[in-house]
Amino acid sequence: MSAPATRSKRRSRRRRRTPVAFRLLGMLLALGLVVTVLVLLVRMISPGAEERVEQVTQSNLLTPAPTAVPTPIPTPALPAVDVTSWELRLVDLDHPLGADFAPPMLTVVADNEMVDSRVAPELERLFADARNAGYPIYFCSGYRDYDTQYSIYWNHINNYTAQGMTEEEARAATLLAVQYPGCSEHQSGLCADILESPDQDMEPYIGGSGLMLWLEQHCAEYGCVIRYPKDKTDITGIEYEPWHLRYVGHEAAEYIMGHGLCLEEFLALYETPAPAVTPVPTPVPTPAG
């Protein structure tokens, strides 16, 4: 009788044990019930919360991230000058002075050469400072009237034709160094050809040394520019002349020399572009009824 009793006790113990799977299921159901109650409480306390969360989420998804805009690099402002003023007058084949033009007043600066009296003080100061810097200086040519320019122009042509050039070739060669009468800056009284001595060649090779280099570095301090600079012949029509200074005023001179421009390029910066014209469409004819 003892053995059956023992088995009976073992059976009763197995029946009283709850399987582990059922325990876990019960815990999950209880946890789900708690979560459901919490969600209901949130909805009751803050109605519309879910909608707001949904809206913010959708907004973040649909709105693209802002694109970084690069900071523009500032460009140097143009000097506030009047490009129609006397000192900035453009003189060339397309902008002639005419046979009767003369400056309002002339002043002798050095070597019996004259310039427009409004320019004389700056050139006198330039001559003095160049000498103080140790450079000999010679005023080769200043103001020239129409008749003088006429003689120089035709003398060059005659010399070229005597060398075997045709008149057309002689004119083209002459215009690289000597302007047509009435079209020379010398007639304006605003320019000066400056050399170290009367014997110095007026050729491009003298640039970049001695007085020519000093003029290039300092001419803007006196309101002047190298009027016909290197690599600008296609714009000015004149070959490189490091000895030819032109007065344009201090502000313009600093800008022109500081940016490696010629006078034509500087004046072009002030031109207002023409407004764009919108084409009017041609009406399409309708066929007759």
C-alpha positions as CSV (number, residue, x, y, z in Angstrom):
1,M,0.0,0.0,0.0
2,S,2.9,2.3,0.5
3,A,4.0,2.4,-3.2
4,P,0.6,3.4,-4.6
5,A,0.3,6.2,-2.0
6,T,3.6,7.7,-3.1
7,R,2.6,7.8,-6.7
8,S,-0.7,9.5,-5.8
9,K,1.2,12.2,-3.9
10,R,3.5,12.8,-7.0
11,R,0.4,13.2,-9.3
12,S,-1.2,15.7,-7.0
13,R,2.0,17.8,-7.0
14,R,2.1,17.8,-10.9
15,R,-1.5,19.0,-11.1
16,R,-0.8,21.9,-8.8
17,R,2.1,23.3,-10.9
18,T,1.2,26.0,-13.6
19,P,3.1,25.6,-16.8
20,V,5.7,28.4,-17.6
21,A,4.1,29.2,-21.0
22,F,0.8,30.0,-19.3
23,R,2.5,32.3,-16.8
24,L,4.2,34.3,-19.6
25,L,0.9,34.6,-21.5
26,G,-0.8,35.9,-18.5
27,M,2.0,38.5,-17.9
28,L,1.7,39.7,-21.6
29,L,-2.0,40.1,-21.3
30,A,-1.7,42.1,-18.2
31,L,1.0,44.3,-19.7
32,G,-1.2,44.9,-22.8
33,L,-4.1,45.9,-20.6
34,V,-1.9,48.4,-18.8
35,V,-0.7,50.0,-22.0
36,T,-4.3,50.2,-23.3
37,V,-5.4,52.0,-20.2
38,L,-2.5,54.4,-20.4
39,V,-3.3,55.3,-24.1
40,L,-6.9,55.9,-23.2
41,L,-5.8,58.2,-20.4
42,V,-3.5,60.2,-22.7
43,R,-6.3,60.7,-25.2
44,M,-8.7,61.8,-22.5
45,I,-6.1,64.3,-21.0
46,S,-4.7,65.7,-24.3
47,P,-7.1,65.2,-27.2
48,G,-5.6,65.6,-30.6
49,A,-2.1,64.8,-29.4
50,E,-1.7,61.9,-31.9
51,E,-2.8,64.2,-34.8
52,R,-0.3,66.8,-33.8
53,V,2.5,64.2,-33.6
54,E,1.4,62.9,-37.0
55,Q,1.4,66.5,-38.5
56,V,4.9,67.3,-37.2
57,T,6.2,64.0,-38.5
58,Q,4.8,64.5,-41.9
59,S,6.0,68.1,-42.0
60,N,9.6,67.0,-41.2
61,L,9.4,64.3,-43.9
62,L,8.0,66.6,-46.6
63,T,10.0,69.8,-45.9
64,P,13.5,69.5,-47.5
65,A,16.6,70.6,-45.5
66,P,17.6,74.2,-46.3
67,T,20.4,74.6,-48.8
68,A,23.3,76.7,-47.6
69,V,23.6,79.9,-49.6
70,P,27.3,80.9,-50.2
71,T,28.2,84.3,-49.0
72,P,28.9,86.5,-52.1
73,I,32.4,87.8,-52.4
74,P,32.3,91.6,-52.4
75,T,33.6,93.4,-55.5
76,P,35.5,96.6,-55.2
77,A,33.2,99.6,-55.7
78,L,33.9,101.9,-58.6
79,P,35.1,105.3,-57.7
80,A,32.4,108.0,-57.7
81,V,33.7,110.0,-60.6
82,D,32.0,111.9,-63.4
83,V,33.0,110.1,-66.6
84,T,31.8,113.1,-68.6
85,S,34.2,115.4,-66.9
86,W,37.2,117.0,-68.8
87,E,39.9,114.9,-67.2
88,L,38.2,111.6,-68.4
89,R,37.6,112.7,-71.9
90,L,38.4,109.9,-74.4
91,V,40.4,111.0,-77.4
92,D,41.0,108.6,-80.3
93,L,40.0,107.9,-83.8
94,D,36.4,107.3,-82.7
95,H,36.3,110.3,-80.4
96,P,38.2,113.2,-82.2
97,L,38.7,116.7,-80.8
98,G,38.4,118.5,-84.1
99,A,40.9,120.9,-85.7
100,D,39.9,124.0,-83.6
101,F,40.1,122.4,-80.1
102,A,42.5,123.8,-77.6
103,P,42.7,123.6,-73.7
104,P,41.2,126.6,-71.9
105,M,44.7,127.6,-70.6
106,L,48.2,126.2,-71.0
107,T,51.2,126.2,-68.6
108,V,54.9,125.5,-69.3
109,V,56.1,122.7,-67.0
110,A,59.6,121.8,-68.1
111,D,61.8,121.8,-71.2
112,N,59.5,124.4,-72.8
113,E,56.7,121.9,-73.0
114,M,53.1,122.9,-72.0
115,V,50.1,121.1,-70.7
116,D,46.5,122.0,-69.6
117,S,47.0,124.4,-66.7
118,R,44.7,122.2,-64.5
119,V,47.2,119.4,-64.9
120,A,50.5,121.3,-64.5
121,P,50.8,121.3,-60.7
122,E,50.6,117.5,-60.5
123,L,53.2,117.0,-63.3
124,E,55.5,119.5,-61.7
125,R,55.3,117.5,-58.4
126,L,55.9,114.3,-60.4
127,F,59.0,115.8,-62.0
128,A,60.4,116.9,-58.7
129,D,59.8,113.6,-56.9
130,A,61.3,111.6,-59.8
131,R,64.5,113.7,-59.5
132,N,64.5,113.3,-55.7
133,A,64.3,109.5,-56.3
134,G,67.5,109.7,-58.3
135,Y,66.1,109.6,-61.9
136,P,67.0,112.0,-64.6
137,I,63.8,113.2,-66.3
138,Y,63.1,114.9,-69.6
139,F,59.8,116.3,-70.8
140,C,59.8,115.1,-74.4
141,S,56.3,116.2,-75.6
142,G,53.2,117.8,-74.0
143,Y,50.5,119.8,-75.8
144,R,50.5,119.7,-79.6
145,D,48.0,121.7,-81.7
146,Y,46.3,120.2,-84.8
147,D,48.8,121.5,-87.3
148,T,51.8,120.1,-85.4
149,Q,50.0,116.7,-85.2
150,Y,49.3,116.9,-88.9
151,S,52.9,117.4,-89.8
152,I,54.1,114.6,-87.5
153,Y,51.5,112.2,-89.0
154,W,52.4,112.8,-92.6
155,N,56.1,112.8,-91.9
156,H,55.8,109.2,-90.6
157,I,53.8,108.1,-93.6
158,N,56.3,109.7,-96.0
159,N,59.2,107.9,-94.2
160,Y,57.4,104.6,-94.4
161,T,56.6,104.9,-98.1
162,A,60.2,105.9,-98.8
163,Q,61.1,102.5,-97.3
164,G,58.9,100.8,-99.8
165,M,55.6,100.5,-98.0
166,T,52.4,101.2,-99.8
167,E,50.4,104.2,-98.5
168,E,47.9,101.8,-96.9
169,E,50.7,100.0,-95.1
170,A,52.3,103.2,-94.1
171,R,49.1,104.5,-92.6
172,A,48.6,101.4,-90.6
173,A,52.2,101.4,-89.3
174,T,51.9,105.2,-88.5
175,L,48.7,104.8,-86.5
176,L,50.4,102.4,-84.1
177,A,52.4,105.2,-82.7
178,V,51.0,108.5,-84.1
179,Q,47.3,109.4,-84.0
180,Y,45.5,111.0,-86.9
181,P,45.3,114.8,-86.7
182,G,42.5,115.9,-84.4
183,C,42.5,112.5,-82.6
184,S,45.7,112.8,-80.5
185,E,45.7,113.1,-76.7
186,H,48.5,115.6,-77.0
187,Q,46.0,118.1,-78.5
188,S,43.9,117.8,-75.3
189,G,46.8,119.0,-73.2
190,L,46.2,116.2,-70.7
191,C,49.2,114.0,-71.5
192,A,53.0,114.0,-71.4
193,D,55.7,112.0,-73.0
194,I,58.5,111.6,-70.4
195,L,62.0,110.2,-71.0
196,E,65.2,110.1,-69.1
197,S,67.0,112.1,-71.8
198,P,66.5,113.5,-75.3
199,D,68.5,110.6,-76.7
200,Q,66.5,107.8,-75.2
201,D,64.6,105.7,-77.7
202,M,60.8,105.8,-77.6
203,E,60.4,102.1,-78.0
204,P,58.5,99.5,-75.9
205,Y,61.7,97.8,-74.7
206,I,62.6,100.7,-72.4
207,G,59.6,99.9,-70.2
208,G,60.2,98.0,-66.9
209,S,63.5,99.6,-65.9
210,G,64.8,102.9,-64.6
211,L,62.5,105.9,-64.8
212,M,59.8,103.9,-66.8
213,L,59.4,101.4,-63.9
214,W,59.2,104.3,-61.4
215,L,56.5,106.0,-63.5
216,E,54.5,102.8,-63.6
217,Q,54.7,102.3,-59.9
218,H,54.0,105.9,-58.9
219,C,52.1,107.7,-61.7
220,A,48.7,107.2,-60.0
221,E,49.9,109.2,-57.0
222,Y,49.8,112.2,-59.3
223,G,46.5,111.4,-61.0
224,C,48.1,109.9,-64.1
225,V,48.0,106.5,-65.8
226,I,50.2,104.7,-68.4
227,R,47.7,105.5,-71.2
228,Y,48.8,102.7,-73.6
229,P,49.8,99.7,-71.4
230,K,51.1,96.3,-72.3
231,D,48.7,93.8,-73.9
232,K,46.0,96.5,-74.6
233,T,46.9,97.4,-78.2
234,D,43.8,95.5,-79.4
235,I,41.7,97.9,-77.3
236,T,43.6,101.2,-77.6
237,G,44.9,100.8,-81.1
238,I,48.3,102.0,-79.9
239,E,51.4,100.0,-79.1
240,Y,52.8,99.9,-75.6
241,E,54.2,103.3,-74.6
242,P,55.6,103.3,-71.1
243,W,56.6,107.0,-71.4
244,H,53.1,108.3,-72.3
245,L,51.3,109.5,-69.2
246,R,47.7,110.7,-69.2
247,Y,46.0,112.7,-66.4
248,V,42.6,111.3,-65.4
249,G,42.3,112.4,-61.7
250,H,43.4,110.6,-58.5
251,E,40.5,108.3,-57.9
252,A,40.3,107.1,-61.5
253,A,44.1,106.7,-61.7
254,E,44.3,104.6,-58.6
255,Y,41.5,102.3,-59.8
256,I,42.9,102.0,-63.4
257,M,46.5,101.2,-62.4
258,G,45.4,99.0,-59.4
259,H,43.3,96.8,-61.7
260,G,45.5,96.7,-64.8
261,L,43.0,98.5,-67.0
262,C,43.3,101.0,-69.9
263,L,41.1,104.1,-70.0
264,E,38.7,102.5,-72.5
265,E,38.1,99.5,-70.1
266,F,37.6,101.9,-67.2
267,L,35.0,104.0,-68.9
268,A,33.1,100.9,-70.1
269,L,32.5,100.0,-66.5
270,Y,30.2,103.0,-66.2
271,E,28.1,102.2,-69.3
272,T,24.5,101.3,-68.6
273,P,23.5,98.2,-70.5
274,A,20.6,98.7,-72.9
275,P,17.3,97.2,-71.6
276,A,16.4,93.9,-73.0
277,V,13.6,94.1,-75.6
278,T,10.9,91.5,-75.4
279,P,10.0,90.4,-78.9
280,V,6.3,90.8,-79.8
281,P,5.0,87.6,-81.4
282,T,3.7,87.9,-84.9
283,P,-0.1,87.3,-84.9
284,V,-1.0,84.1,-86.7
285,P,-3.5,85.0,-89.5
286,T,-6.8,83.2,-89.2
287,P,-8.2,81.6,-92.4
288,A,-11.1,83.4,-94.0
289,G,-14.5,82.0,-93.1
